[in-house]
Amino acid sequence: MLEKIEKIKAENVANPPASVWQYEYNGQVVYFIPQKCCDIPSSLYDSNCNLICSPDGGFTGKGDGKCKDFFEKRTKEKLIWKDERK
């Protein structure tokens, strides 16, 4: 996940600021990067940084439909990183 954070830090500051959250979902540790804006989908990664799905965002606002229950089933929320740049 550190590589993902470094990539975000190399980009312009997003509005709202980018963040990375850790959860448990379907018995595994996952990392959620919320959508940056509007039609951009969010990203959910497994512990090996493999993309699982996009829970929300995109043109429909509902992500890619591969993990529709993420927001209901996620537990153990933990903020891993938040972009503090201005």
C-alpha positions as CSV (number, residue, x, y, z in Angstrom):
1,M,0.0,0.0,0.0
2,L,3.0,2.3,0.5
3,E,3.5,2.4,-3.3
4,K,-0.1,3.5,-3.8
5,I,0.4,6.3,-1.2
6,E,3.6,7.4,-2.9
7,K,1.8,7.5,-6.2
8,I,-1.0,9.7,-4.7
9,K,1.6,12.0,-3.2
10,A,3.2,12.5,-6.6
11,E,-0.2,13.7,-8.0
12,N,-1.8,17.1,-7.4
13,V,-3.7,17.5,-4.2
14,A,-7.3,16.2,-4.6
15,N,-10.4,17.9,-3.3
16,P,-11.4,16.3,-0.9
17,P,-7.8,15.2,0.1
18,A,-7.0,11.6,-0.7
19,S,-7.0,9.0,2.1
20,V,-6.4,5.3,2.6
21,W,-8.6,3.3,5.0
22,Q,-8.1,-0.2,6.3
23,Y,-11.1,-2.5,7.0
24,E,-12.0,-6.1,7.4
25,Y,-14.3,-7.3,4.6
26,N,-15.4,-10.9,3.9
27,G,-12.8,-12.2,6.3
28,Q,-9.8,-10.3,4.9
29,V,-7.9,-7.1,5.5
30,V,-8.7,-4.6,2.7
31,Y,-7.7,-1.1,1.8
32,F,-10.2,1.5,0.6
33,I,-9.2,4.6,-1.3
34,P,-12.3,6.9,-1.6
35,Q,-13.2,8.5,-4.9
36,K,-11.6,11.8,-5.6
37,C,-14.5,13.4,-7.3
38,C,-17.7,13.0,-9.3
39,D,-17.3,10.3,-11.9
40,I,-14.0,8.8,-10.6
41,P,-14.6,5.4,-8.9
42,S,-13.2,4.5,-5.5
43,S,-10.8,1.5,-5.2
44,L,-10.8,-1.4,-2.9
45,Y,-7.6,-3.5,-2.6
46,D,-6.7,-6.8,-0.9
47,S,-3.7,-7.0,1.4
48,N,-1.4,-7.6,-1.6
49,C,-2.6,-4.4,-3.4
50,N,-4.6,-6.3,-5.9
51,L,-7.7,-4.4,-7.0
52,I,-10.9,-6.1,-5.8
53,C,-13.5,-3.7,-7.0
54,S,-14.8,-0.1,-7.0
55,P,-17.5,0.1,-4.3
56,D,-18.8,3.5,-5.4
57,G,-18.2,6.4,-7.8
58,G,-18.0,6.2,-11.5
59,F,-20.7,7.4,-13.9
60,T,-23.5,5.7,-12.0
61,G,-22.2,6.5,-8.5
62,K,-22.5,2.9,-7.6
63,G,-19.0,1.7,-8.6
64,D,-18.5,-1.4,-10.7
65,G,-21.1,-3.5,-8.9
66,K,-18.6,-6.2,-7.9
67,C,-18.8,-5.5,-4.1
68,K,-22.2,-4.0,-3.6
69,D,-22.2,-5.0,0.1
70,F,-18.9,-3.4,1.0
71,F,-20.3,-0.4,2.9
72,E,-22.7,-2.7,4.9
73,K,-20.2,-5.4,5.7
74,R,-17.0,-3.6,6.3
75,T,-15.7,-3.5,9.9
76,K,-12.7,-2.4,12.0
77,E,-12.2,1.0,10.3
78,K,-8.8,2.4,10.6
79,L,-7.3,5.5,8.8
80,I,-4.0,4.5,7.4
81,W,-3.0,7.8,5.7
82,K,-4.5,11.1,4.7
83,D,-3.0,13.7,2.4
84,E,-2.3,16.8,4.6
85,R,-0.9,18.9,1.8
86,K,-2.7,22.2,1.1
